[in-house]
Amino acid sequence: GVALQTNTNIGFINFRPTPYITEILNKLRKENAYPDKDYSCAICDRTLEELGKHGQTRLQNWVLDHCHDTNTFRGWVCHKCNTGLGGFSDDLTIIERAVIYLKKHKERLNETNT
């Protein structure tokens, strides 16, 4: 698992990988080359230039995404998309519900604007 450290003053959780997870991530990094400068996120299709246009340095690096069940490499994604996947616990059912939720809101907006 991943050890968690809660920062209640700021209201977010910092993930502190266990030594086992760190070892897996290091192995996956060695086996999967960091993307070149022309790469865009596998999920949102944004480039590092687009992601970091407001000077946010933590957004200007690709994140190694891996399956938490099998500890296998899935791909390189941006920080925002990696956080999104983590927020949904990599659960397709929850992600599908989120899509339905967003679509319903958009439909309501379209109904009120016509």
DAUR-V88110 format. One record per residue. N is the residue number from 0. RES is the residue in three letters. SS is DSSP state (helix for helix, strand for strand, loop for the rest). PHI is phi in whole degrees, -180 to 180 (none if undefined). D_FIRST is the distance of its C-alpha to the first C-alpha in Angstrom with 2 decimals. Layout:
n = [N | N]
res = [RES | RES]
ss = [SS | SS]
phi = [PHI | PHI]
d_first = [D_FIRST | D_FIRST]
This chain:
n = [0 | 1 | 2 | 3 | 4 | 5 | 6 | 7 | 8 | 9 | 10 | 11 | 12 | 13 | 14 | 15 | 16 | 17 | 18 | 19 | 20 | 21 | 22 | 23 | 24 | 25 | 26 | 27 | 28 | 29 | 30 | 31 | 32 | 33 | 34 | 35 | 36 | 37 | 38 | 39 | 40 | 41 | 42 | 43 | 44 | 45 | 46 | 47 | 48 | 49 | 50 | 51 | 52 | 53 | 54 | 55 | 56 | 57 | 58 | 59 | 60 | 61 | 62 | 63 | 64 | 65 | 66 | 67 | 68 | 69 | 70 | 71 | 72 | 73 | 74 | 75 | 76 | 77 | 78 | 79 | 80 | 81 | 82 | 83 | 84 | 85 | 86 | 87 | 88 | 89 | 90 | 91 | 92 | 93 | 94 | 95 | 96 | 97 | 98 | 99 | 100 | 101 | 102 | 103 | 104 | 105 | 106 | 107 | 108 | 109 | 110 | 111 | 112 | 113]
res = [GLY | VAL | ALA | LEU | GLN | THR | ASN | THR | ASN | ILE | GLY | PHE | ILE | ASN | PHE | ARG | PRO | THR | PRO | TYR | ILE | THR | GLU | ILE | LEU | ASN | LYS | LEU | ARG | LYS | GLU | ASN | ALA | TYR | PRO | ASP | LYS | ASP | TYR | SER | CYS | ALA | ILE | CYS | ASP | ARG | THR | LEU | GLU | GLU | LEU | GLY | LYS | HIS | GLY | GLN | THR | ARG | LEU | GLN | ASN | TRP | VAL | LEU | ASP | HIS | CYS | HIS | ASP | THR | ASN | THR | PHE | ARG | GLY | TRP | VAL | CYS | HIS | LYS | CYS | ASN | THR | GLY | LEU | GLY | GLY | PHE | SER | ASP | ASP | LEU | THR | ILE | ILE | GLU | ARG | ALA | VAL | ILE | TYR | LEU | LYS | LYS | HIS | LYS | GLU | ARG | LEU | ASN | GLU | THR | ASN | THR]
ss = [loop | strand | strand | strand | strand | strand | strand | loop | loop | loop | loop | strand | strand | strand | strand | strand | strand | loop | helix | helix | helix | helix | helix | helix | helix | helix | helix | helix | helix | helix | helix | loop | loop | loop | loop | loop | loop | loop | loop | loop | loop | loop | loop | loop | loop | loop | loop | helix | helix | helix | helix | loop | loop | loop | loop | loop | helix | helix | helix | loop | loop | loop | strand | strand | strand | strand | loop | loop | loop | loop | loop | loop | strand | strand | strand | strand | strand | loop | helix | helix | helix | helix | helix | helix | helix | helix | helix | loop | loop | loop | loop | helix | helix | helix | helix | helix | helix | helix | helix | helix | helix | helix | helix | helix | helix | helix | helix | helix | helix | helix | helix | helix | loop | loop]
phi = [none | -116 | -74 | -116 | -124 | -94 | -109 | -73 | -68 | -100 | 90 | -137 | -113 | -95 | -88 | -116 | -62 | -71 | -55 | -63 | -66 | -59 | -63 | -64 | -63 | -62 | -63 | -65 | -64 | -68 | -84 | -129 | -59 | -63 | -60 | -79 | -67 | -92 | -70 | -128 | -55 | -65 | -105 | -96 | 70 | -87 | -91 | -63 | -62 | -65 | -68 | -103 | -66 | -103 | 80 | -82 | -64 | -68 | -88 | -99 | -138 | -79 | -109 | -75 | -99 | -137 | -75 | -76 | -82 | -110 | 56 | -107 | -70 | -106 | 160 | -104 | -133 | -79 | -57 | -63 | -69 | -63 | -64 | -62 | -60 | -64 | -64 | -96 | 54 | 56 | -97 | -60 | -63 | -67 | -63 | -63 | -64 | -64 | -63 | -61 | -57 | -66 | -64 | -61 | -63 | -62 | -62 | -62 | -63 | -65 | -65 | -78 | -93 | -110]
d_first = [0.00 | 3.77 | 6.55 | 9.47 | 13.10 | 15.69 | 19.10 | 21.41 | 24.50 | 23.66 | 21.62 | 18.52 | 14.89 | 13.98 | 10.56 | 10.06 | 7.88 | 7.13 | 10.10 | 8.64 | 7.57 | 10.90 | 12.69 | 11.86 | 12.94 | 15.96 | 16.92 | 16.88 | 18.91 | 21.39 | 21.83 | 22.29 | 25.00 | 24.70 | 26.97 | 30.59 | 32.41 | 33.57 | 30.16 | 29.19 | 25.91 | 25.16 | 24.75 | 27.20 | 29.48 | 29.95 | 30.59 | 29.34 | 32.84 | 32.64 | 29.22 | 30.31 | 33.86 | 33.52 | 32.45 | 28.75 | 27.51 | 23.75 | 24.78 | 26.74 | 24.03 | 22.32 | 18.54 | 16.98 | 15.46 | 13.34 | 12.36 | 8.70 | 10.09 | 12.22 | 11.09 | 14.73 | 16.69 | 18.13 | 20.23 | 21.02 | 21.20 | 22.28 | 20.25 | 21.57 | 20.70 | 17.14 | 16.82 | 18.60 | 16.38 | 13.29 | 15.57 | 16.37 | 12.84 | 14.46 | 16.49 | 20.04 | 21.63 | 20.61 | 21.72 | 24.97 | 25.59 | 25.25 | 27.82 | 30.13 | 29.84 | 30.85 | 33.60 | 35.05 | 35.30 | 37.01 | 39.38 | 40.33 | 41.07 | 43.18 | 45.08 | 46.00 | 47.07 | 49.46]
